[in-house]
Amino acid sequence: MICGKEDTPFKGQHFKKLRRRCLSKNKLFVDGEFPPTGSSLFFSRPAPADIVWKRPKDIVADPKFFLDKASADDFSQGSLGNCWFVASCACIAEDSSLWKRVVPDYKRQEFLPQSRYAGIFHFKFWRCGKWVDVVIDDYLPTRGGRLIFTHSKSRNEFWSALLEKAYAKLFGCYEALTAGKARDAMVDMTGGVGEGLEVADYRPEQLRDKLFDILHKAQDNMSLMCASIQARSAAEMETKLNVGLVRGHAYSFTGVKNVPLKGTGLFSMFNRETIQMVRL
């Protein structure tokens, strides 16, 4: 459920006023509150010298905000350890009623002809009981002419990278997005309530069915779901399991199903007519 109607300008920046001012002066917006400098990238160390901030028009010839419609494929994690944010965005992107609240006036935020383009975007997040409107410029960190953080699979689609930048501004810098919880990001983008479950608590067979009952009900209620496999030590982070999943990485749920096994070669292996599975 999305709660609240009033939007609060983050850091007192009003999107429409700033855009009008830039257009009247025929200048592209540069955000003094979140400048294209190293302080917007990291809080614990200087930014590498080879990171260059570029506007989308200087990265590709024909930049687009959206190429088609929003989808989970629009989010690919870059070199930042924020898979929790990427996984939650993938969930949001599958529900138009949700992402349209986070991405207001999405058609008007498209890359317009030069005379109407001001290099300014805005996104909305739920913080402390209210919707906060975050304004950003379109400078994005690159290395070798390519985006280094969250990006779309299509080089000329930029809404995912710009959304990440707005979220980084909300937190203070990109580095502050390292190692979070997916449910916290989903709360920030829906105004809903997040709940966490530990799979280890449901390992006994009789409790495993209860876990999947919870997941099925959550899916029927159109709840957003993500999961991760906890790393037990720093050495285990980013290690791949035999099934292909990565420890410490967050995954978005795209389906919870009872898969029939009767009449297949898997029936004798599992000795049951159905098996409960999650699609990530």
C-alpha positions in Angstrom: 0.0 0.0 0.0 1.2 3.5 -0.8 0.5 6.0 1.9 0.6 9.8 2.1 -0.2 12.5 -0.5 2.0 15.5 0.4 5.5 15.7 -1.1 8.4 17.4 0.7 11.2 18.9 -1.4 14.4 17.4 -0.3 16.9 20.1 0.8 14.3 22.7 -0.2 14.9 22.1 -3.9 11.7 22.5 -6.0 11.9 20.7 -9.3 9.6 22.9 -11.3 11.1 26.1 -10.1 14.7 24.9 -10.8 13.7 23.6 -14.2 12.0 26.9 -15.2 15.1 28.9 -14.1 17.4 26.7 -16.1 15.3 27.0 -19.2 14.9 30.7 -18.9 18.7 31.1 -18.7 19.3 28.4 -21.4 21.6 26.5 -19.0 21.7 22.9 -17.9 21.1 22.2 -14.2 24.1 21.5 -12.0 23.1 20.4 -8.5 25.1 22.3 -5.9 23.6 20.0 -3.2 25.0 16.9 -4.8 27.8 18.0 -7.1 29.5 15.9 -9.7 32.6 15.5 -7.4 34.3 12.9 -5.3 32.3 13.8 -2.2 29.1 12.5 -3.9 30.8 9.2 -4.6 32.6 8.2 -1.4 32.7 9.3 2.3 35.7 7.1 3.3 38.2 7.7 0.6 39.0 9.9 -2.4 37.5 9.1 -5.7 39.8 7.4 -8.3 41.2 9.8 -10.8 39.8 7.8 -13.8 36.1 8.4 -12.8 34.6 11.1 -15.0 31.2 12.6 -14.5 29.3 12.8 -17.8 25.8 13.8 -18.9 23.9 11.1 -20.9 24.2 13.1 -24.1 28.0 12.9 -23.8 27.9 9.1 -23.2 25.6 8.1 -26.1 24.3 9.9 -29.2 20.6 9.3 -28.5 19.9 9.0 -24.7 16.5 7.9 -23.5 14.9 8.0 -20.1 12.8 4.9 -20.9 13.3 2.8 -24.0 10.0 1.0 -23.8 8.3 0.3 -20.5 9.9 -0.3 -17.1 11.0 -3.8 -16.4 13.3 -5.8 -14.1 15.8 -6.0 -17.0 16.4 -2.2 -16.7 18.6 -2.8 -13.6 22.1 -4.3 -13.8 24.4 -3.8 -10.8 27.6 -2.0 -11.4 30.7 -1.9 -9.2 28.9 -0.7 -6.1 27.9 -3.3 -3.5 24.2 -2.3 -3.6 22.5 -5.5 -4.9 19.8 -4.9 -2.2 18.8 -1.7 -4.0 19.0 -3.3 -7.4 16.8 -6.2 -6.4 14.2 -4.0 -4.8 14.1 -1.8 -7.9 13.6 -4.9 -10.1 10.5 -5.7 -8.0 9.2 -2.1 -8.2 9.7 -2.0 -12.0 7.3 -4.9 -12.5 4.4 -2.9 -11.0 3.5 0.2 -12.9 1.4 1.6 -10.0 4.5 1.6 -7.8 7.3 2.8 -10.1 5.1 5.7 -11.4 4.9 7.0 -7.9 8.6 6.9 -7.5 9.2 8.3 -11.0 6.7 11.2 -11.3 5.8 12.7 -14.6 7.9 10.0 -16.3 6.8 11.0 -19.8 7.8 14.6 -19.2 11.2 13.5 -17.8 12.2 12.1 -21.1 15.2 13.5 -22.9 13.5 16.4 -24.7 14.8 18.5 -27.6 17.6 20.8 -26.6 15.4 23.9 -26.3 13.3 22.1 -23.6 15.9 20.0 -21.9 17.3 21.3 -18.6 19.4 18.4 -17.4 17.3 18.0 -14.3 15.3 15.0 -13.0 13.4 14.2 -9.8 12.3 11.0 -8.0 10.2 10.4 -4.9 10.9 8.3 -1.8 9.0 7.5 1.4 11.0 8.7 4.4 9.9 9.1 8.0 6.2 9.1 7.2 6.2 11.3 4.1 7.1 11.4 0.4 10.3 13.3 -0.3 10.9 14.7 -3.7 14.6 14.4 -4.6 16.0 16.6 -7.4 19.2 15.7 -9.3 21.2 16.8 -12.3 22.0 14.3 -15.0 25.8 14.0 -14.4 26.6 10.3 -13.9 29.9 8.7 -12.9 31.7 6.9 -15.7 34.9 5.1 -16.4 36.1 4.7 -20.0 32.9 6.2 -21.3 30.6 3.7 -19.5 28.5 3.9 -16.4 30.2 2.3 -13.4 27.2 1.8 -11.1 23.6 0.7 -11.8 22.7 0.7 -15.5 20.2 -0.7 -17.9 21.1 -3.5 -20.3 20.6 -1.0 -23.1 23.4 1.6 -23.2 21.1 4.5 -24.1 18.5 3.9 -21.4 19.2 6.0 -18.2 16.2 5.9 -15.8 17.8 3.2 -13.6 21.1 5.1 -13.3 19.3 8.4 -12.5 17.1 6.7 -9.9 20.1 5.3 -8.2 21.7 8.7 -8.2 18.7 10.2 -6.5 18.7 7.5 -3.9 22.4 8.1 -3.3 21.7 11.8 -2.8 19.1 10.9 -0.2 21.8 8.9 1.7 24.6 11.4 1.2 26.7 9.6 -1.4 26.9 6.5 -3.5 29.2 4.6 -1.0 26.4 4.9 1.6 24.3 2.5 -0.5 26.7 -0.3 0.2 25.4 -3.3 2.1 21.8 -2.6 2.9 18.6 -4.6 3.2 16.2 -5.0 0.2 13.1 -4.6 2.4 14.3 -1.2 3.5 14.6 0.0 -0.1 11.2 -1.4 -0.9 9.7 0.5 2.1 11.5 3.7 0.8 9.9 3.2 -2.6 6.3 2.2 -1.6 5.5 3.6 1.8 4.6 0.1 2.9 5.8 -2.1 5.8 8.7 -4.5 5.4 9.0 -7.8 7.1 11.9 -10.2 7.3 11.9 -14.0 7.5 14.9 -16.3 8.3 14.7 -19.5 6.2 16.7 -21.3 8.9 13.7 -21.0 11.2 11.7 -23.1 8.7 14.1 -26.0 7.9 12.1 -28.8 9.5 9.8 -30.4 6.9 6.6 -29.5 8.7 7.7 -25.8 8.9 8.9 -25.6 5.3 5.3 -26.0 4.1 4.3 -23.1 6.5 7.0 -21.0 4.9 5.7 -21.6 1.4 2.2 -20.9 2.6 3.4 -17.5 3.8 5.1 -16.9 0.4 2.0 -17.9 -1.6 -0.2 -15.6 0.5 2.3 -12.8 0.0 2.3 -13.4 -3.7 -1.5 -13.5 -3.9 -1.6 -10.2 -2.0 0.8 -8.7 -4.6 3.5 -8.2 -2.0 7.1 -7.5 -3.1 9.6 -10.1 -2.1 13.4 -10.4 -2.2 15.8 -12.9 -0.7 19.6 -13.2 0.0 22.0 -15.9 1.2 23.9 -14.6 4.2 27.7 -14.8 4.1 29.1 -16.2 7.3 32.4 -14.3 6.9 34.0 -11.7 4.8 35.7 -14.5 2.8 32.3 -15.9 1.8 31.0 -12.7 0.4 30.3 -13.0 -3.4 31.2 -16.7 -3.4 29.0 -18.8 -5.8 27.2 -21.9 -4.6 26.8 -25.0 -6.7 23.3 -24.0 -7.6 24.6 -20.7 -9.1 23.4 -18.4 -6.3 25.9 -15.9 -4.8 26.3 -15.4 -1.1 25.6 -11.9 0.1 23.7 -11.1 -3.1 20.0 -10.0 -3.1 17.5 -11.6 -5.5 14.0 -10.4 -6.4 11.2 -13.0 -6.4 9.3 -13.2 -9.7 7.2 -16.2 -8.8 6.2 -18.8 -6.1 4.8 -22.0 -7.5 3.8 -25.6 -6.8 5.4 -27.6 -9.6 3.8 -31.0 -10.4 6.3 -34.0 -10.5 3.9 -36.9 -11.1 4.6 -38.4 -14.5 8.2 -37.0 -14.6 11.5 -38.5 -13.9 11.8 -36.3 -10.8 8.9 -38.0 -9.0 11.0 -40.9 -7.9 13.9 -38.6 -6.9 11.8 -36.4 -4.5 9.1 -39.0 -3.7 6.3 -36.5 -3.8 3.7 -35.3 -6.3 4.6 -31.7 -6.2 7.6 -29.6 -5.2 7.4 -26.0 -4.1 9.8 -23.6 -5.9 10.7 -19.9 -6.0 11.6 -18.2 -9.2 14.3 -15.5 -8.9 
